Amino acid sequence: MSKAIELHTPPGASGARTFWSVCAAVVFLALFVQAWIVVQARPEDLLTGAHGMADIISRAMPPAFDQFVPNLWPVLETIDLAIFGTVFGVLLAFPLSILAAANVTPALPLYYGARALIGVTRAVPDLVWALLFVTAVGLGPFPGALALAVHSVGMLGRLFAEVIEDMDMGPVEALTLTGAGRVQVLTHAVVPGVLPSLLGIGLFRFDENLRSSLVLGFVGAGGIGFQLLTAMNLFQYQTVSFLLIATFVLVTGAERVSAYLRRLFM
Amino acid sequence: MSTPFSASGDIPLSPAAAFPAAGSDMPGAARPAVRASGVKLAVRDLTMCYENGHTALSNLNLSVSAGEMVVVLGSNGSGKSTFMKCVVGLNRPTGGSVKVAGRDLAALSGEALRRARLPLALISQHANLVKRRSVLANVCCGALGRHRTLATALGRLPRKEIEPALGYLDEVGLLHLARQRAGTLSGGQAQRVAVARALAQRPDVLLADEPVASLDPEAADEVMRLLRRLATEDGLAVVCVLHQPELAARYADRLVGLRSGLLEFDRPASEVSSQQIASLYIAEAS
């Protein structure tokens, strides 16, 4: 071994590394075993339940394509839930992220306040927000849209703040030294610097919200989810399979559109 | 757009010979008028002690007049950057004064400091342009301090600054790139845009903190020629921190040597020997 390598590899380092690797493997295995026990995993049940699953699948065939027209409105509702939730999420999250970004926040109390608000809105799942809003404003798509908007504020606020914190501060300092005011620096240096990243994150969020809006229907927040729940409760499996196909097309289409738009902006 | 200094070639050693006096026929749609003569930057007994007890600057005195180009030399840790930061108000000195247009920046803070340093423009080692905006928009941003309106707060550019901004771009020889995205420029071009942005601020004093440190020799020469011309023709007081003694000797009217926060010399460039410059660095190393 050359002297240079010896300098970088102290004696015993290799043995210590092996020891810690074994420790890490043991810890990982222990975690997995306890998870297996806690979730009461029974793979044999999958085999015995295969017959029931096959029965449902056979009853779901062929999909009820005649349900296309009656479900157009719920599909539109699902898309609109995601649009409403994303737009309001972005509009509320952006100012909050400015306050929550350590490098541009105007004051420390505002920073902590914004971080706390982002934390709360993010920690409570959108399903729980939907239940709360259903209680407050009744059944329908509106509580679902509100739930998506509030949860998006938390998710987007955090990501936006991280993008702002990672941005190149050179232009910000340069503009500050020209005598520009705080808001001018924000609109002329911070926003142009981070806008493409924020748009990309917003479009990702639209993807997420579209998927979430399907689930929110299960708690009475409208859209395809609500139709899916109704069809399952009425044992209309052919309608269920059609709605699953519609969901697949919707989610995949939204992913493609969002990926295209991200490429356009970035 | 070509300028009299855009072509590469031999640079005469005497700045006066190389750069004609103010009023010569220069292209530039909105080239500012030559500033009034007199001392534009007066630094008196400037002292900066950090909280850890380190004295970065000690009783530094320096005056820079309109039309003068002063280059500050010194090794790393000699206090050059601290000096620049104290002058622009990024660091509050522990003693002394920094007077620009008769106002002591060292005694001001907040909004008063922001207003007082409007006649002072800074160019850094990196151009610090907003890469996704056009070159023209970047230059216009230099004028934002004079246009604190709702429209500019909402991201609009001050309309009446567009014509002058084109003039400043013409002055730095980049008018043809006005509509191009700043992110597509070369290092030398970006630095010249940064100079144009500084000009849009309409300063009396132009500070340049290692403006050519990340540029190749040709681009560095272009930027230094530009700074020299701004001093000679536009009457700006230019203070430039450099690590290249040969560039300093070629372009400066006066050389200022700093060592361990103390002023070693402040003399006309022609009176400073290469040994004196070298001693700034050798002494620091030993």
Interface residues (C-beta under 8 A of the other chain):
Chain A: D168 G170 P171 E173 A174 L175 L177 T178 G179 A180 G181 V183 Q184 T187 H188 A189 V191 P192 G193 L195 P196
Chain B: V88 L90 R114 R115 R117 L118 A121 L122 S124 H126 N128 L129 V130 K131 R132 R133 C141 G142 A143 L144 G145 R146 R148 T152 A153 L154 G155 A194 R197 A198 A200 Q201
